[in-house]
Amino acid sequence: MTDNIQYAWLIIYLLALVSLFIYGINCYLLMIFYCLKRPKSLRQHEEIKKKFYRNFSHEDWPTVTIQLPIYNERYVVKRLIHSVCRFDYPKELLEIQILDDSTDETVDLSKAVADEMMCQGFDIVYIHRDDRIGFKAGALKEGLKYAKGELVGIFDADFVPHRSFLKETVPYFTDPEIGMLQTRWGHINSDYSLLTRAQSMGIDGHFGVEQASRAWSGFFMNFNGTAGIWRKTTIEDAGGWQADTLTEDLDLSYRAQLRGWKLKYGTDVVCPAEVPVTINAFKSQQHRWAKGSIQTAKKN
């Protein structure tokens, strides 16, 4: 009996070693592809922008809807809305949707900022749901029903996109096969603690190498839930936002790519954000990402 237990543990140990070995090889391959593809991809990024601004006048730029899914974000909601309203993009081509599922004073704060920006000439819509069906996916789905834009940008509440964000990203969509562009996450509070520094390093590895390598090499990649732009028709063609997994962003990404759409990555477009500062918030985030990834794998 003892020998059988030892053999069982040995098999488990060997399986773990093999799994880690395969994962490690995957990381090395991504780094190799990254080094090989980076110079050409950076040149293409500049060429895409130059070609767009050389061939398209302001009147021909696409309309863009910015969706801001919010839930009880009273400390950062003003900053988010103001940063989006500072986009260097024609007002007449920009719509902003505040998708507020909040149950606290965030509701009043969001409404007040929306009214303030509306008086300044912005096309800004405030949508509040009491039921929260589908959570974030449900809010995005609700907003998409009324979205005017050909393109749909999404930002979580803890992000602060730069003024030039749309001018850096919109040119990619001159290619009709591109359905989504993900940009790189930056960090506002990486020096806050050892925890935030560790998270920033992990995020930099994912966005700095993994996402770039996958996109440049033609592998499947994914939208990370924020700081990206979708083509509206891509979302609709892939079946829309669905709430049957915890990672609706990953789920939609794979459904879109299985439908033949291309997802791209703008490594030089950095969108700053805050990383969780408490261990409980970090654990909750990681649990959601891990469980949602398994749910998406099983679903698709």
Contacts in CASP RR format, 6 or more apart in sequence:
PFRMAT RR
TARGET T0000
AUTHOR 0000-0000-0000
METHOD contacts of the structure
MODEL  1
MTDNIQYAWLIIYLLALVSLFIYGINCYLLMIFYCLKRPKSLRQHEEIKK
KFYRNFSHEDWPTVTIQLPIYNERYVVKRLIHSVCRFDYPKELLEIQILD
DSTDETVDLSKAVADEMMCQGFDIVYIHRDDRIGFKAGALKEGLKYAKGE
LVGIFDADFVPHRSFLKETVPYFTDPEIGMLQTRWGHINSDYSLLTRAQS
MGIDGHFGVEQASRAWSGFFMNFNGTAGIWRKTTIEDAGGWQADTLTEDL
DLSYRAQLRGWKLKYGTDVVCPAEVPVTINAFKSQQHRWAKGSIQTAKKN
30 209 0 8 1.000
30 210 0 8 1.000
30 213 0 8 1.000
30 214 0 8 1.000
31 209 0 8 1.000
31 213 0 8 1.000
33 213 0 8 1.000
33 216 0 8 1.000
33 217 0 8 1.000
34 209 0 8 1.000
34 212 0 8 1.000
34 213 0 8 1.000
34 216 0 8 1.000
37 212 0 8 1.000
37 213 0 8 1.000
37 216 0 8 1.000
37 217 0 8 1.000
38 212 0 8 1.000
38 216 0 8 1.000
40 216 0 8 1.000
41 212 0 8 1.000
41 216 0 8 1.000
41 267 0 8 1.000
42 267 0 8 1.000
42 268 0 8 1.000
45 266 0 8 1.000
45 267 0 8 1.000
45 268 0 8 1.000
48 171 0 8 1.000
48 172 0 8 1.000
48 174 0 8 1.000
49 168 0 8 1.000
49 171 0 8 1.000
51 171 0 8 1.000
51 174 0 8 1.000
52 170 0 8 1.000
52 171 0 8 1.000
52 174 0 8 1.000
53 171 0 8 1.000
56 174 0 8 1.000
58 90 0 8 1.000
61 89 0 8 1.000
61 90 0 8 1.000
61 93 0 8 1.000
61 170 0 8 1.000
62 93 0 8 1.000
62 149 0 8 1.000
62 150 0 8 1.000
62 151 0 8 1.000
62 170 0 8 1.000
62 173 0 8 1.000
63 93 0 8 1.000
63 94 0 8 1.000
63 95 0 8 1.000
63 148 0 8 1.000
63 149 0 8 1.000
63 150 0 8 1.000
63 151 0 8 1.000
64 89 0 8 1.000
64 93 0 8 1.000
64 94 0 8 1.000
64 95 0 8 1.000
64 149 0 8 1.000
64 150 0 8 1.000
64 151 0 8 1.000
64 152 0 8 1.000
64 153 0 8 1.000
64 166 0 8 1.000
64 170 0 8 1.000
64 229 0 8 1.000
65 95 0 8 1.000
65 96 0 8 1.000
65 97 0 8 1.000
65 147 0 8 1.000
65 148 0 8 1.000
65 149 0 8 1.000
65 151 0 8 1.000
65 152 0 8 1.000
65 153 0 8 1.000
65 232 0 8 1.000
66 84 0 8 1.000
66 87 0 8 1.000
66 94 0 8 1.000
66 95 0 8 1.000
66 96 0 8 1.000
66 97 0 8 1.000
66 152 0 8 1.000
66 153 0 8 1.000
66 154 0 8 1.000
66 155 0 8 1.000
67 97 0 8 1.000
67 99 0 8 1.000
67 140 0 8 1.000
67 143 0 8 1.000
67 144 0 8 1.000
67 147 0 8 1.000
67 152 0 8 1.000
67 153 0 8 1.000
67 154 0 8 1.000
67 155 0 8 1.000
68 80 0 8 1.000
68 81 0 8 1.000
68 84 0 8 1.000
68 96 0 8 1.000
68 97 0 8 1.000
68 98 0 8 1.000
68 99 0 8 1.000
68 154 0 8 1.000
68 155 0 8 1.000
68 157 0 8 1.000
69 99 0 8 1.000
69 101 0 8 1.000
69 136 0 8 1.000
69 139 0 8 1.000
69 140 0 8 1.000
69 154 0 8 1.000
69 156 0 8 1.000
69 157 0 8 1.000
70 77 0 8 1.000
70 80 0 8 1.000
70 98 0 8 1.000
70 99 0 8 1.000
70 100 0 8 1.000
70 101 0 8 1.000
70 102 0 8 1.000
70 106 0 8 1.000
70 110 0 8 1.000
70 157 0 8 1.000
71 100 0 8 1.000
71 101 0 8 1.000
71 102 0 8 1.000
71 106 0 8 1.000
71 132 0 8 1.000
71 135 0 8 1.000
71 136 0 8 1.000
71 157 0 8 1.000
72 102 0 8 1.000
72 103 0 8 1.000
72 104 0 8 1.000
72 106 0 8 1.000
73 80 0 8 1.000
73 102 0 8 1.000
73 106 0 8 1.000
73 157 0 8 1.000
73 158 0 8 1.000
74 102 0 8 1.000
74 104 0 8 1.000
74 105 0 8 1.000
74 106 0 8 1.000
74 109 0 8 1.000
76 157 0 8 1.000
76 158 0 8 1.000
76 274 0 8 1.000
77 106 0 8 1.000
77 109 0 8 1.000
77 110 0 8 1.000
77 113 0 8 1.000
77 157 0 8 1.000
78 109 0 8 1.000
78 113 0 8 1.000
79 160 0 8 1.000
80 155 0 8 1.000
80 157 0 8 1.000
80 158 0 8 1.000
80 159 0 8 1.000
80 160 0 8 1.000
81 96 0 8 1.000
81 98 0 8 1.000
81 110 0 8 1.000
81 113 0 8 1.000
81 114 0 8 1.000
81 117 0 8 1.000
81 124 0 8 1.000
82 113 0 8 1.000
82 117 0 8 1.000
83 159 0 8 1.000
83 160 0 8 1.000
83 161 0 8 1.000
84 96 0 8 1.000
84 155 0 8 1.000
84 161 0 8 1.000
85 96 0 8 1.000
85 117 0 8 1.000
85 120 0 8 1.000
85 122 0 8 1.000
85 124 0 8 1.000
86 163 0 8 1.000
87 94 0 8 1.000
87 161 0 8 1.000
87 163 0 8 1.000
87 165 0 8 1.000
87 166 0 8 1.000
88 163 0 8 1.000
88 164 0 8 1.000
88 166 0 8 1.000
88 167 0 8 1.000
89 166 0 8 1.000
89 167 0 8 1.000
89 170 0 8 1.000
91 121 0 8 1.000
91 122 0 8 1.000
91 123 0 8 1.000
92 123 0 8 1.000
94 122 0 8 1.000
94 123 0 8 1.000
94 166 0 8 1.000
95 123 0 8 1.000
95 124 0 8 1.000
95 125 0 8 1.000
95 147 0 8 1.000
95 148 0 8 1.000
95 149 0 8 1.000
96 117 0 8 1.000
96 122 0 8 1.000
96 123 0 8 1.000
96 124 0 8 1.000
96 125 0 8 1.000
97 124 0 8 1.000
97 125 0 8 1.000
97 127 0 8 1.000
97 143 0 8 1.000
97 146 0 8 1.000
97 147 0 8 1.000
98 110 0 8 1.000
98 114 0 8 1.000
98 124 0 8 1.000
98 125 0 8 1.000
98 126 0 8 1.000
98 127 0 8 1.000
99 127 0 8 1.000
99 129 0 8 1.000
99 139 0 8 1.000
99 140 0 8 1.000
99 142 0 8 1.000
99 143 0 8 1.000
100 106 0 8 1.000
100 107 0 8 1.000
100 110 0 8 1.000
100 126 0 8 1.000
100 127 0 8 1.000
100 128 0 8 1.000
100 129 0 8 1.000
101 128 0 8 1.000
101 129 0 8 1.000
101 132 0 8 1.000
101 135 0 8 1.000
101 139 0 8 1.000
102 110 0 8 1.000
102 128 0 8 1.000
107 128 0 8 1.000
110 126 0 8 1.000
111 126 0 8 1.000
114 124 0 8 1.000
114 125 0 8 1.000
114 126 0 8 1.000
117 124 0 8 1.000
118 124 0 8 1.000
123 148 0 8 1.000
125 146 0 8 1.000
127 139 0 8 1.000
127 142 0 8 1.000
127 143 0 8 1.000
127 146 0 8 1.000
129 139 0 8 1.000
129 142 0 8 1.000
132 139 0 8 1.000
133 243 0 8 1.000
134 141 0 8 1.000
134 243 0 8 1.000
135 243 0 8 1.000
136 248 0 8 1.000
137 241 0 8 1.000
137 242 0 8 1.000
137 243 0 8 1.000
137 248 0 8 1.000
138 241 0 8 1.000
138 243 0 8 1.000
140 154 0 8 1.000
140 241 0 8 1.000
140 248 0 8 1.000
141 240 0 8 1.000
141 241 0 8 1.000
144 152 0 8 1.000
144 232 0 8 1.000
144 235 0 8 1.000
144 236 0 8 1.000
144 240 0 8 1.000
144 241 0 8 1.000
147 232 0 8 1.000
149 232 0 8 1.000
150 173 0 8 1.000
150 231 0 8 1.000
150 232 0 8 1.000
150 233 0 8 1.000
151 170 0 8 1.000
151 173 0 8 1.000
151 229 0 8 1.000
151 230 0 8 1.000
151 231 0 8 1.000
151 232 0 8 1.000
152 229 0 8 1.000
152 230 0 8 1.000
152 231 0 8 1.000
152 232 0 8 1.000
152 235 0 8 1.000
153 228 0 8 1.000
153 229 0 8 1.000
153 230 0 8 1.000
154 225 0 8 1.000
154 226 0 8 1.000
154 227 0 8 1.000
154 228 0 8 1.000
154 229 0 8 1.000
154 230 0 8 1.000
155 161 0 8 1.000
155 226 0 8 1.000
155 227 0 8 1.000
155 228 0 8 1.000
155 271 0 8 1.000
156 225 0 8 1.000
156 226 0 8 1.000
156 227 0 8 1.000
156 273 0 8 1.000
158 273 0 8 1.000
158 274 0 8 1.000
159 226 0 8 1.000
159 227 0 8 1.000
159 271 0 8 1.000
159 272 0 8 1.000
159 273 0 8 1.000
160 188 0 8 1.000
160 271 0 8 1.000
160 272 0 8 1.000
160 273 0 8 1.000
161 227 0 8 1.000
161 271 0 8 1.000
161 272 0 8 1.000
162 270 0 8 1.000
162 271 0 8 1.000
162 272 0 8 1.000
165 183 0 8 1.000
165 269 0 8 1.000
165 271 0 8 1.000
168 183 0 8 1.000
168 266 0 8 1.000
168 268 0 8 1.000
168 269 0 8 1.000
169 181 0 8 1.000
169 183 0 8 1.000
169 228 0 8 1.000
169 229 0 8 1.000
169 266 0 8 1.000
169 269 0 8 1.000
170 229 0 8 1.000
172 178 0 8 1.000
172 181 0 8 1.000
172 264 0 8 1.000
172 266 0 8 1.000
173 179 0 8 1.000
173 181 0 8 1.000
173 229 0 8 1.000
173 231 0 8 1.000
175 262 0 8 1.000
177 260 0 8 1.000
177 261 0 8 1.000
177 262 0 8 1.000
178 231 0 8 1.000
178 261 0 8 1.000
178 262 0 8 1.000
178 263 0 8 1.000
178 264 0 8 1.000
179 230 0 8 1.000
179 231 0 8 1.000
179 234 0 8 1.000
179 256 0 8 1.000
179 261 0 8 1.000
179 262 0 8 1.000
179 263 0 8 1.000
179 264 0 8 1.000
180 223 0 8 1.000
180 228 0 8 1.000
180 229 0 8 1.000
180 230 0 8 1.000
180 231 0 8 1.000
180 234 0 8 1.000
180 253 0 8 1.000
180 256 0 8 1.000
180 261 0 8 1.000
180 263 0 8 1.000
180 264 0 8 1.000
181 228 0 8 1.000
181 229 0 8 1.000
181 263 0 8 1.000
181 264 0 8 1.000
181 265 0 8 1.000
181 266 0 8 1.000
182 211 0 8 1.000
182 215 0 8 1.000
182 221 0 8 1.000
182 222 0 8 1.000
182 223 0 8 1.000
182 224 0 8 1.000
182 227 0 8 1.000
182 228 0 8 1.000
182 263 0 8 1.000
182 264 0 8 1.000
182 265 0 8 1.000
182 266 0 8 1.000
183 227 0 8 1.000
183 228 0 8 1.000
183 265 0 8 1.000
183 266 0 8 1.000
183 269 0 8 1.000
183 270 0 8 1.000
183 271 0 8 1.000
184 207 0 8 1.000
184 208 0 8 1.000
184 211 0 8 1.000
184 227 0 8 1.000
184 265 0 8 1.000
184 266 0 8 1.000
184 267 0 8 1.000
184 268 0 8 1.000
184 269 0 8 1.000
184 270 0 8 1.000
184 271 0 8 1.000
185 203 0 8 1.000
185 207 0 8 1.000
185 224 0 8 1.000
185 227 0 8 1.000
185 270 0 8 1.000
185 271 0 8 1.000
185 272 0 8 1.000
185 273 0 8 1.000
186 200 0 8 1.000
186 203 0 8 1.000
186 207 0 8 1.000
186 270 0 8 1.000
186 271 0 8 1.000
186 272 0 8 1.000
186 273 0 8 1.000
187 196 0 8 1.000
187 200 0 8 1.000
187 203 0 8 1.000
187 272 0 8 1.000
187 273 0 8 1.000
187 274 0 8 1.000
187 275 0 8 1.000
188 272 0 8 1.000
188 273 0 8 1.000
188 274 0 8 1.000
189 196 0 8 1.000
189 274 0 8 1.000
189 275 0 8 1.000
189 277 0 8 1.000
190 196 0 8 1.000
190 197 0 8 1.000
190 199 0 8 1.000
190 200 0 8 1.000
190 275 0 8 1.000
191 197 0 8 1.000
192 277 0 8 1.000
193 277 0 8 1.000
195 276 0 8 1.000
195 277 0 8 1.000
195 278 0 8 1.000
195 279 0 8 1.000
195 282 0 8 1.000
196 275 0 8 1.000
196 276 0 8 1.000
196 277 0 8 1.000
199 275 0 8 1.000
199 276 0 8 1.000
199 282 0 8 1.000
200 275 0 8 1.000
203 275 0 8 1.000
207 224 0 8 1.000
207 267 0 8 1.000
208 267 0 8 1.000
211 221 0 8 1.000
211 224 0 8 1.000
211 265 0 8 1.000
211 267 0 8 1.000
212 265 0 8 1.000
212 266 0 8 1.000
212 267 0 8 1.000
213 219 0 8 1.000
214 220 0 8 1.000
214 221 0 8 1.000
214 265 0 8 1.000
215 221 0 8 1.000
215 263 0 8 1.000
215 264 0 8 1.000
215 265 0 8 1.000
215 266 0 8 1.000
216 265 0 8 1.000
220 253 0 8 1.000
220 254 0 8 1.000
220 257 0 8 1.000
220 263 0 8 1.000
221 253 0 8 1.000
221 263 0 8 1.000
221 265 0 8 1.000
222 249 0 8 1.000
222 250 0 8 1.000
222 253 0 8 1.000
222 254 0 8 1.000
222 263 0 8 1.000
223 230 0 8 1.000
223 249 0 8 1.000
223 250 0 8 1.000
223 252 0 8 1.000
223 253 0 8 1.000
223 263 0 8 1.000
224 249 0 8 1.000
225 248 0 8 1.000
225 249 0 8 1.000
226 271 0 8 1.000
226 273 0 8 1.000
227 271 0 8 1.000
227 273 0 8 1.000
228 271 0 8 1.000
231 261 0 8 1.000
234 256 0 8 1.000
234 261 0 8 1.000
235 241 0 8 1.000
235 252 0 8 1.000
235 256 0 8 1.000
237 256 0 8 1.000
237 259 0 8 1.000
237 261 0 8 1.000
238 252 0 8 1.000
238 255 0 8 1.000
238 256 0 8 1.000
238 259 0 8 1.000
238 261 0 8 1.000
239 252 0 8 1.000
239 255 0 8 1.000
240 252 0 8 1.000
241 248 0 8 1.000
241 252 0 8 1.000
242 248 0 8 1.000
242 251 0 8 1.000
242 252 0 8 1.000
244 251 0 8 1.000
244 295 0 8 1.000
244 299 0 8 1.000
245 251 0 8 1.000
245 292 0 8 1.000
245 295 0 8 1.000
245 296 0 8 1.000
245 299 0 8 1.000
246 288 0 8 1.000
246 289 0 8 1.000
246 291 0 8 1.000
246 292 0 8 1.000
246 295 0 8 1.000
247 288 0 8 1.000
247 289 0 8 1.000
247 292 0 8 1.000
247 293 0 8 1.000
247 295 0 8 1.000
247 296 0 8 1.000
250 292 0 8 1.000
250 293 0 8 1.000
250 296 0 8 1.000
251 295 0 8 1.000
251 296 0 8 1.000
251 299 0 8 1.000
251 300 0 8 1.000
253 263 0 8 1.000
254 296 0 8 1.000
254 300 0 8 1.000
255 300 0 8 1.000
256 263 0 8 1.000
257 263 0 8 1.000
258 300 0 8 1.000
275 282 0 8 1.000
276 282 0 8 1.000
276 285 0 8 1.000
END
